[in-house]
Amino acid sequence: MTKLQLKYNGAVVKELTLEKDETLIGRHPDSDLVIDNPAVSGRHCRVVKEGTAFFVEDLDSTNGTYLRGLEITKAPLRHQDEFSIAKHTVLFVDADAPAPAPAPAPVSTDATVIMTAPPPLPTPVTPAAARVGCLKILMGGDPGEKPVTLTAFITYIGKSAQAQIKLKGLFQPDLAACISKKPDGFYLTALKDKIVKLNGNSLMDQAQVPLQEGDLIDVGPLKMAYILMDLG
């Protein structure tokens, strides 16, 4: 059985079993899943079944549909995925999704366990810690500006004095975004809705996504590339 669970403040307020190939979600009372909220468009998005796969598709809504913090036009859905519509979230539950294959049990003969040979060790690579994350200003900064090294635990982007990376312009926000340094890498967080983009996709307010080398970040008029540089 496949269903959608509508949540508000973490609590399930509605549940809908998907019995059609197209399920409309929106504020309009004729929608299959009605969300009575002014921030939700009349026909906000839909969940469609194509073959055995399910997709969520935005229907040119005013405030957008977000999956894993990124604004989407159309994206595949997996079991336990949650997509955001204004202040609501919708949990996609696919009970028919195949469970992960269990690990094979060891084969034994006369109580002696027969173990397979361990896999070969991977070729040593330069540890990620040997390189540091940087932001290379592509547009909106001073010509020839050097890459900004992300050495602090949190690097802010905005107009305020607290921001290490400055936005130019009278109407730019004091703090638009920040980049957090964590043991497993760097993460971009949007602090203002719609003003921050990652690889052309708008990030919703408070969305936090991991950065990969070569990612393009837009914050207002500022365009940057996330790169890794050798410490030496």
DRENVEX-767393 format. One line per field, with one value per residue: x, y, z of N, C-alpha, C in turn; residue number from 1; residue in three letters. Coordinates in Angstrom, 3 decimals, padded with zeros to 6 digits. Example, Ala and Ser with C-alpha at 12.3 -4.5 7.8 and 13.67 -1.06 7.14 Angstrom:
<lodrens>
n_xx	013.190_012.850;
n_yy	-005.690_-002.250;
n_zz	007.800_007.080;
ca_xx	012.300_013.670;
ca_yy	-004.500_-001.060;
ca_zz	007.800_007.140;
c_xx	013.200_012.900;
c_yy	-003.300_000.030;
c_zz	007.800_007.870;
nr	1_2;
rest	ala_ser;
</lodrens>
This chain:
<lodrens>
n_xx	000.843_000.509_000.883_000.138_001.125_000.054_001.672_001.834_003.708_005.114_003.181_000.877_-001.773_-003.487_-004.207_-003.708_-004.507_-002.899_-004.566_-004.844_-003.301_-002.599_-002.373_-003.701_-002.572_-003.338_-004.784_-007.326_-010.662_-011.376_-009.119_-007.199_-005.722_-006.269_-004.986_-005.507_-004.402_-003.252_-000.779_-000.490_-000.928_-003.854_-003.864_-001.310_000.779_001.490_001.335_002.535_002.198_004.360_004.719_006.221_007.221_007.154_006.544_007.005_005.592_005.795_003.252_003.611_003.407_002.919_004.647_006.335_007.585_009.356_011.993_014.081_015.180_015.627_014.244_011.971_011.073_010.193_010.564_011.862_010.285_011.099_010.652_009.666_010.454_010.187_008.392_008.137_005.540_004.789_004.208_003.724_004.493_004.803_004.720_005.939_004.923_005.763_004.797_005.210_007.728_010.852_012.588_015.871_018.397_019.144_022.181_024.283_024.207_026.860_028.419_028.564_030.324_030.259_030.374_032.411_033.147_033.029_034.739_034.747_037.400_038.825_037.960_040.152_042.338_041.522_043.011_045.333_044.328_044.616_043.841_040.700_040.960_043.361_042.937_041.396_038.216_037.058_035.717_035.320_035.011_032.926_031.178_029.949_031.688_034.842_037.061_039.517_039.572_040.734_040.259_037.997_038.926_037.555_037.821_036.684_034.262_031.670_030.793_029.537_027.341_026.423_025.094_025.694_027.947_028.760_029.086_031.383_031.698_030.801_027.747_026.805_024.808_021.877_019.481_020.037_019.983_020.888_021.997_022.259_022.981_024.838_027.876_028.710_031.262_031.936_032.763_032.522_032.582_031.588_028.688_025.953_023.690_020.568_019.514_017.676_014.686_014.421_016.486_018.886_020.712_021.630_023.579_021.774_019.302_016.748_017.031_015.126_014.146_016.260_017.089_019.563_022.322_024.771_027.980_029.583_032.649_033.068_030.464_028.048_027.201_024.697_024.068_021.968_023.268_025.710_027.840_029.352_031.896_032.306_035.269_038.086_041.206_044.693_046.403_049.084;
n_yy	-001.188_002.206_005.475_008.894_011.025_013.806_016.312_018.566_020.705_018.425_016.552_014.085_015.008_014.358_011.551_009.783_007.267_006.180_005.673_006.255_007.162_009.783_012.238_015.058_017.899_020.583_023.861_024.106_022.958_020.738_019.239_016.200_015.854_018.092_021.165_023.517_026.424_029.710_030.099_028.036_027.025_026.891_024.696_023.094_021.063_017.768_014.187_011.672_008.511_006.640_003.988_001.801_003.646_006.597_010.121_013.509_016.532_019.947_022.379_024.927_026.525_029.229_029.474_027.333_023.880_021.683_019.369_017.540_019.972_021.394_023.360_022.008_021.017_018.641_015.502_012.251_010.029_008.362_005.674_006.869_009.460_013.008_015.841_019.412_021.772_024.958_025.531_022.929_019.409_016.551_013.160_010.466_007.241_004.084_001.076_-001.123_-001.022_-002.551_-004.233_-003.672_-005.976_-008.724_-009.328_-012.000_-015.141_-016.741_-019.672_-022.892_-025.882_-028.793_-027.281_-025.556_-022.431_-021.201_-018.755_-016.113_-014.698_-011.607_-008.422_-006.722_-004.118_-000.675_001.563_003.833_007.179_010.752_012.210_013.886_015.814_017.006_019.003_022.199_023.804_026.311_029.427_030.637_033.719_034.517_036.323_039.589_040.417_041.984_042.593_040.140_039.165_037.167_033.623_032.798_031.434_028.813_028.676_029.078_027.800_028.545_030.404_033.440_034.973_038.039_041.385_042.458_043.462_041.203_039.327_037.436_037.261_039.662_041.135_043.327_046.208_048.096_046.909_044.339_041.414_041.360_038.948_036.393_033.790_030.909_029.026_026.005_024.340_020.997_017.713_015.918_017.502_020.495_022.530_024.178_026.650_028.147_031.304_033.115_032.961_031.902_033.583_032.307_030.080_026.830_025.425_026.448_025.811_026.858_027.344_026.566_028.461_027.937_025.490_022.979_021.860_019.512_020.402_019.901_019.563_022.024_022.912_025.454_028.496_030.819_033.876_036.314_039.015_037.833_035.433_032.333_029.745_026.578_025.266_023.038_023.367_022.688_022.480_022.984;
n_zz	000.000_-000.857_000.357_001.392_003.998_005.611_007.387_010.164_012.072_012.841_013.516_012.344_010.340_008.319_006.191_003.201_000.966_-001.962_-004.757_-007.366_-010.527_-010.554_-008.127_-006.784_-004.989_-002.913_-002.116_-003.118_-002.800_-004.343_-004.585_-004.195_-001.886_000.452_001.539_003.781_003.714_003.368_002.128_000.420_-002.906_-005.079_-006.907_-006.121_-006.212_-007.518_-007.143_-009.092_-010.724_-012.613_-014.464_-012.322_-010.651_-008.546_-008.638_-007.534_-008.506_-009.080_-009.621_-010.886_-008.583_-006.208_-003.960_-004.157_-004.175_-002.100_-001.830_000.188_000.999_-001.355_-003.966_-006.234_-009.600_-010.779_-009.314_-008.399_-006.027_-003.015_-000.673_002.471_001.909_002.417_001.417_001.230_001.681_001.938_005.319_005.867_005.747_003.639_003.916_002.095_001.812_000.954_001.170_-000.331_-001.281_-002.023_000.553_002.001_001.019_003.160_005.004_003.938_005.627_007.454_006.114_007.455_008.326_010.113_012.441_011.889_010.801_007.567_006.107_003.758_001.772_002.863_001.384_-000.959_000.205_-000.237_-002.646_-001.322_-000.677_-000.883_002.162_002.933_004.817_004.290_002.562_002.215_002.423_000.166_-001.047_-004.200_-005.641_-008.251_-009.493_-008.678_-006.725_-005.821_-008.545_-009.262_-006.708_-004.031_-003.338_-000.678_002.298_004.150_007.191_009.668_012.057_011.416_008.638_007.685_005.268_004.043_004.622_007.065_009.778_010.985_009.053_007.198_004.478_002.256_001.138_-001.438_-001.758_-001.088_-000.291_000.464_002.599_006.124_007.109_004.963_004.329_005.496_005.958_007.299_009.070_009.370_010.750_008.588_006.348_004.524_004.950_003.452_004.486_004.098_005.102_004.427_002.703_-000.671_-001.648_-001.807_-003.808_-004.962_-007.306_-009.175_-008.086_-005.934_-002.421_000.447_003.380_006.132_005.163_004.963_003.280_002.085_000.736_-002.405_-004.201_-006.671_-006.696_-007.423_-005.982_-005.376_-003.910_-003.584_-005.394_-005.582_-006.926_-006.472_-006.360_-004.909_-003.827_-003.322_-001.750_-001.587_001.517_001.621;
ca_xx	000.000_001.255_000.051_000.727_000.764_000.233_002.111_001.965_004.465_005.550_002.052_000.105_-003.120_-004.298_-003.561_-004.395_-003.999_-002.784_-005.289_-004.872_-001.983_-002.338_-002.970_-003.526_-002.408_-003.459_-005.784_-008.647_-011.409_-011.470_-007.847_-007.261_-005.208_-006.535_-004.230_-006.177_-003.402_-003.139_000.505_-000.567_-001.670_-005.038_-003.303_000.077_001.654_000.824_002.139_002.137_002.795_004.803_005.181_006.237_007.871_006.348_007.221_006.297_005.756_005.219_002.346_003.818_002.854_003.479_005.722_007.236_007.581_010.744_012.363_015.429_015.663_015.793_013.014_011.958_010.010_009.718_011.615_011.384_010.031_011.492_009.989_010.002_010.794_009.280_008.506_007.570_004.601_004.616_004.588_003.347_005.317_004.076_005.554_005.602_005.094_005.581_004.969_005.583_009.128_011.656_013.456_017.278_018.729_019.884_023.546_024.284_024.675_028.060_028.207_029.370_030.372_030.757_030.588_033.535_032.631_033.826_034.703_035.346_038.585_038.463_038.198_041.439_042.318_041.475_044.224_045.365_044.071_044.916_042.685_040.007_041.416_044.559_042.523_040.477_037.172_037.179_034.730_035.904_034.026_032.851_030.490_029.402_032.747_035.892_037.857_040.764_039.479_041.246_039.268_037.795_039.184_036.527_038.532_035.841_033.206_030.542_031.117_028.288_027.287_025.380_025.480_026.029_029.355_029.035_029.313_032.747_031.581_029.885_026.848_026.721_023.469_021.129_018.361_020.477_019.754_022.052_022.552_021.497_023.340_026.072_028.503_029.165_032.336_031.646_033.797_032.389_032.605_030.986_027.251_025.374_022.371_019.887_018.920_016.603_013.990_014.459_017.626_020.058_020.569_022.737_023.545_020.580_018.079_016.507_016.960_014.147_014.679_016.819_017.534_021.004_022.718_026.230_028.609_030.513_033.589_032.539_029.118_027.880_026.352_024.233_023.452_021.682_024.076_027.016_027.958_030.600_032.127_032.935_036.439_038.987_042.581_045.703_046.918_050.464;
ca_yy	000.000_003.453_006.539_010.166_011.502_015.245_016.654_019.969_020.725_017.072_015.653_013.677_015.575_013.678_010.419_009.485_006.119_006.509_004.678_006.746_007.466_011.202_012.742_016.507_018.454_022.034_024.498_023.986_021.857_019.572_018.506_014.903_016.140_019.518_021.851_024.805_027.383_030.726_030.013_026.897_027.363_026.071_023.456_023.342_020.045_016.479_012.974_010.867_007.189_006.349_002.607_001.415_004.734_007.748_011.412_014.705_017.566_021.247_022.862_026.380_027.106_030.528_029.366_026.236_022.577_021.425_017.998_017.558_021.343_022.015_023.587_021.074_021.047_017.264_014.674_010.923_009.823_007.090_005.359_007.731_010.831_014.069_017.084_020.521_022.690_026.010_025.062_021.521_018.405_015.368_011.954_009.447_005.904_003.030_-000.181_-002.176_-000.845_-003.704_-004.038_-003.960_-007.400_-009.022_-009.826_-013.465_-015.825_-017.549_-021.096_-023.677_-027.328_-029.405_-026.192_-024.718_-021.384_-020.971_-017.326_-015.707_-013.853_-010.187_-007.669_-006.016_-002.769_000.329_002.325_005.020_008.464_011.893_012.449_015.146_016.798_017.666_020.130_023.073_024.357_027.735_029.999_031.485_034.699_034.557_037.558_040.360_040.824_042.819_041.870_039.563_038.825_035.836_032.720_032.938_030.161_028.539_028.147_029.198_026.792_029.088_031.568_034.090_035.756_039.047_042.797_042.897_043.419_039.833_038.491_037.414_037.490_040.788_041.402_044.742_046.629_048.670_046.079_042.975_041.068_041.381_037.596_035.675_032.369_030.597_027.751_025.385_023.363_019.815_016.683_015.244_018.428_021.812_022.547_025.486_026.860_029.370_032.042_033.896_032.167_032.234_034.394_031.440_028.991_025.888_024.867_026.925_025.426_027.691_026.679_027.143_028.994_026.984_024.247_022.759_020.836_019.349_020.956_019.079_020.397_022.485_023.456_026.885_029.083_032.181_034.568_037.646_039.331_037.189_034.078_031.738_028.325_025.907_024.509_022.544_023.764_022.041_023.326_023.395;
ca_zz	000.000_-000.942_000.909_001.773_005.326_005.734_008.733_010.558_013.330_013.165_013.795_011.169_010.403_007.305_005.524_001.943_000.212_-003.386_-005.556_-008.746_-011.082_-010.310_-006.890_-006.714_-003.648_-002.951_-001.268_-003.736_-002.164_-005.219_-004.560_-003.504_-000.546_000.630_002.594_003.966_004.163_002.312_001.436_-000.503_-004.120_-005.310_-007.462_-005.722_-006.785_-007.681_-007.096_-010.249_-010.851_-013.974_-014.356_-010.914_-009.909_-008.167_-008.747_-007.084_-009.538_-008.745_-010.669_-010.970_-007.362_-005.835_-002.968_-004.478_-003.515_-001.726_-001.473_000.783_001.095_-002.661_-004.722_-007.371_-010.595_-010.745_-008.724_-007.984_-004.611_-002.422_000.591_003.609_001.506_002.838_000.671_001.989_001.042_002.946_006.653_005.969_005.078_003.189_003.976_001.103_002.396_-000.048_001.899_-001.286_-001.687_-001.597_001.718_001.723_001.114_004.385_004.827_003.896_006.835_007.200_005.856_008.382_008.181_011.351_013.393_011.469_009.926_006.355_005.829_002.480_001.927_002.980_000.148_-000.964_000.740_-001.301_-002.902_-000.447_-001.324_-000.029_003.019_002.682_005.793_003.787_001.741_002.930_001.581_-000.171_-001.948_-005.235_-006.090_-009.709_-009.879_-007.576_-005.801_-006.402_-009.552_-008.781_-005.288_-003.731_-002.739_000.761_002.972_005.160_008.358_010.858_012.159_010.657_007.832_007.317_004.039_004.183_004.632_008.415_010.182_011.427_007.879_006.672_003.030_002.213_000.033_-001.762_-002.146_000.015_000.136_000.753_004.010_007.009_007.047_003.938_004.309_006.217_005.633_008.543_008.954_010.177_010.540_007.302_005.225_004.686_004.689_003.157_005.083_003.683_006.213_003.838_001.699_-002.099_-002.081_-001.904_-004.781_-005.096_-008.670_-009.862_-007.378_-004.757_-001.125_001.351_004.625_007.099_004.524_005.097_002.318_002.001_-000.460_-003.165_-004.956_-007.949_-006.547_-007.651_-004.952_-005.639_-002.774_-004.124_-006.586_-005.460_-007.456_-005.975_-006.584_-003.768_-004.288_-002.308_-002.029_-000.741_002.601_001.340;
c_xx	000.884_000.354_000.873_000.224_001.082_000.551_002.138_002.584_004.813_004.433_001.307_-001.321_-004.054_-003.498_-004.381_-003.729_-004.005_-003.400_-005.363_-003.446_-001.613_-003.091_-002.652_-003.470_-002.503_-004.547_-007.201_-009.382_-011.564_-010.163_-008.032_-006.770_-005.296_-005.699_-004.795_-005.203_-003.213_-001.834_000.539_-001.413_-002.863_-004.694_-001.794_001.043_000.855_001.842_001.634_002.881_003.109_005.449_005.082_006.827_006.884_007.203_006.354_006.624_005.058_004.390_002.391_003.203_003.561_004.708_006.588_007.009_009.033_010.925_013.822_016.030_015.812_014.438_013.050_010.868_009.363_010.859_011.037_011.227_010.479_010.740_010.563_010.529_009.751_009.495_007.677_006.687_004.247_005.081_004.226_004.413_004.438_005.045_005.042_005.937_004.767_005.861_005.397_007.019_009.948_012.548_014.897_017.583_019.517_021.277_023.524_024.836_025.925_027.709_029.121_029.272_031.018_031.213_031.809_033.023_033.587_033.681_035.324_036.528_038.157_038.753_039.533_041.287_042.286_042.806_044.234_045.125_044.440_043.718_042.080_040.497_042.636_044.213_041.450_039.459_037.356_036.004_035.432_034.815_034.064_032.218_030.011_030.431_033.738_036.703_039.175_040.748_039.934_040.146_039.204_037.971_038.195_037.180_037.677_034.802_031.956_031.015_029.806_028.444_026.135_025.953_026.007_027.525_029.759_029.429_030.763_032.772_030.469_029.033_026.766_025.298_022.657_020.099_018.748_020.284_021.041_022.763_021.682_021.757_024.562_026.581_029.123_030.235_032.051_032.699_033.730_032.344_031.948_029.527_026.783_023.971_021.808_019.249_017.816_015.998_014.165_015.691_018.865_019.757_021.823_022.596_022.241_019.277_017.927_016.443_015.918_014.830_015.050_017.199_019.048_021.399_024.244_026.765_029.572_031.411_033.010_031.126_029.121_026.839_026.004_023.599_023.215_022.535_025.406_026.955_029.327_030.673_032.789_034.056_037.231_040.417_043.515_046.187_048.319_050.532;
c_yy	001.247_004.587_007.790_010.527_012.992_015.579_018.166_019.995_019.312_016.084_015.338_014.187_014.958_012.524_010.047_008.298_006.462_005.386_005.066_007.017_008.933_011.635_014.221_016.957_019.970_022.546_024.343_022.780_020.614_018.778_017.177_015.037_017.648_020.045_023.257_025.796_028.409_030.663_028.875_027.300_026.434_024.715_023.561_022.351_018.762_015.359_012.066_009.529_006.952_004.972_002.165_002.519_005.856_009.012_012.482_015.815_018.848_021.750_024.391_027.088_028.420_030.381_028.128_024.969_022.171_019.973_018.008_018.970_022.074_022.189_022.734_021.460_019.677_016.394_013.321_010.842_008.433_006.905_006.219_009.110_011.802_015.280_018.158_021.383_023.734_025.466_023.591_020.639_017.220_014.198_010.951_008.078_004.872_001.693_-001.311_-002.038_-002.029_-003.361_-004.320_-005.435_-007.675_-009.537_-011.350_-014.064_-016.635_-019.017_-021.894_-025.157_-027.905_-028.317_-025.344_-023.703_-021.169_-019.506_-017.048_-014.799_-012.395_-009.455_-006.958_-004.603_-001.765_001.040_003.581_006.286_009.571_012.192_013.812_016.237_017.558_018.859_020.915_023.641_025.854_028.143_030.942_032.408_034.773_035.855_038.268_040.806_041.740_042.011_041.366_039.178_037.383_034.954_032.900_031.564_029.971_027.877_028.194_028.078_027.242_030.353_032.171_034.901_036.754_040.437_043.235_042.789_042.030_038.928_038.590_037.643_038.511_040.796_042.910_045.079_047.036_047.711_044.619_042.667_041.116_040.036_036.784_034.180_032.163_029.240_027.203_024.346_022.211_018.746_016.015_016.199_019.747_021.777_023.987_025.554_028.183_030.020_032.983_033.090_032.762_033.000_033.542_030.310_028.128_025.191_025.210_026.602_026.265_026.837_027.371_027.594_027.870_025.633_024.145_021.600_020.727_019.896_019.947_020.007_020.743_023.026_024.962_027.424_030.506_032.717_036.001_037.892_038.590_035.760_033.537_030.277_027.753_025.023_024.010_022.887_023.058_023.010_023.835_024.242;
c_zz	000.000_-000.468_001.164_003.162_005.394_007.182_008.926_011.951_013.807_013.411_012.505_011.317_009.361_006.720_004.303_001.266_-001.275_-004.210_-007.021_-009.217_-010.895_-009.071_-006.770_-005.257_-003.754_-002.032_-001.813_-003.160_-003.028_-005.278_-003.836_-002.067_-000.349_001.797_002.701_004.591_003.052_001.532_000.422_-001.701_-004.287_-005.888_-007.245_-006.362_-006.959_-007.517_-008.207_-010.232_-012.315_-013.964_-012.914_-010.036_-009.627_-008.244_-008.102_-008.075_-009.089_-009.923_-010.745_-009.759_-007.029_-004.943_-003.136_-003.664_-003.298_-001.315_-001.032_000.756_-000.223_-003.344_-005.985_-008.370_-010.669_-010.251_-008.314_-006.470_-004.192_-001.110_001.717_003.203_002.055_001.944_001.369_001.108_002.091_004.296_006.878_005.312_004.732_003.158_002.964_001.683_001.332_000.628_000.982_-001.762_-001.195_-000.424_001.326_001.914_002.389_004.073_004.834_005.177_006.506_007.025_006.762_008.063_009.417_012.331_013.067_010.465_008.763_005.989_004.466_002.758_002.029_001.682_000.204_-000.430_-000.394_-001.447_-002.042_-001.257_-000.345_000.840_002.767_003.615_005.307_002.909_002.483_001.942_001.379_-001.049_-002.915_-005.773_-007.615_-010.201_-008.615_-006.560_-006.486_-007.407_-008.954_-007.319_-005.054_-003.164_-001.221_001.401_004.117_006.374_009.624_010.874_011.411_009.942_007.333_006.036_004.188_004.233_006.001_008.692_010.636_010.267_007.417_005.166_002.832_000.947_-000.177_-002.199_-000.936_000.573_000.385_002.241_004.823_007.004_006.088_003.973_005.190_005.757_006.915_008.245_009.916_009.905_009.168_006.116_005.563_004.241_004.482_003.761_004.594_004.906_005.740_002.692_000.307_-002.562_-002.325_-002.895_-004.766_-006.434_-009.391_-009.176_-006.120_-003.502_-000.263_002.634_005.587_006.480_004.604_004.194_002.273_000.687_-001.071_-003.976_-006.329_-007.869_-006.782_-006.672_-005.354_-004.363_-003.217_-005.358_-006.622_-005.999_-007.071_-006.376_-005.349_-004.305_-003.084_-002.706_-001.064_000.315_002.294_000.090;
nr	1_2_3_4_5_6_7_8_9_10_11_12_13_14_15_16_17_18_19_20_21_22_23_24_25_26_27_28_29_30_31_32_33_34_35_36_37_38_39_40_41_42_43_44_45_46_47_48_49_50_51_52_53_54_55_56_57_58_59_60_61_62_63_64_65_66_67_68_69_70_71_72_73_74_75_76_77_78_79_80_81_82_83_84_85_86_87_88_89_90_91_92_93_94_95_96_97_98_99_100_101_102_103_104_105_106_107_108_109_110_111_112_113_114_115_116_117_118_119_120_121_122_123_124_125_126_127_128_129_130_131_132_133_134_135_136_137_138_139_140_141_142_143_144_145_146_147_148_149_150_151_152_153_154_155_156_157_158_159_160_161_162_163_164_165_166_167_168_169_170_171_172_173_174_175_176_177_178_179_180_181_182_183_184_185_186_187_188_189_190_191_192_193_194_195_196_197_198_199_200_201_202_203_204_205_206_207_208_209_210_211_212_213_214_215_216_217_218_219_220_221_222_223_224_225_226_227_228_229_230_231_232;
rest	met_thr_lys_leu_gln_leu_lys_tyr_asn_gly_ala_val_val_lys_glu_leu_thr_leu_glu_lys_asp_glu_thr_leu_ile_gly_arg_his_pro_asp_ser_asp_leu_val_ile_asp_asn_pro_ala_val_ser_gly_arg_his_cys_arg_val_val_lys_glu_gly_thr_ala_phe_phe_val_glu_asp_leu_asp_ser_thr_asn_gly_thr_tyr_leu_arg_gly_leu_glu_ile_thr_lys_ala_pro_leu_arg_his_gln_asp_glu_phe_ser_ile_ala_lys_his_thr_val_leu_phe_val_asp_ala_asp_ala_pro_ala_pro_ala_pro_ala_pro_ala_pro_val_ser_thr_asp_ala_thr_val_ile_met_thr_ala_pro_pro_pro_leu_pro_thr_pro_val_thr_pro_ala_ala_ala_arg_val_gly_cys_leu_lys_ile_leu_met_gly_gly_asp_pro_gly_glu_lys_pro_val_thr_leu_thr_ala_phe_ile_thr_tyr_ile_gly_lys_ser_ala_gln_ala_gln_ile_lys_leu_lys_gly_leu_phe_gln_pro_asp_leu_ala_ala_cys_ile_ser_lys_lys_pro_asp_gly_phe_tyr_leu_thr_ala_leu_lys_asp_lys_ile_val_lys_leu_asn_gly_asn_ser_leu_met_asp_gln_ala_gln_val_pro_leu_gln_glu_gly_asp_leu_ile_asp_val_gly_pro_leu_lys_met_ala_tyr_ile_leu_met_asp_leu_gly;
</lodrens>
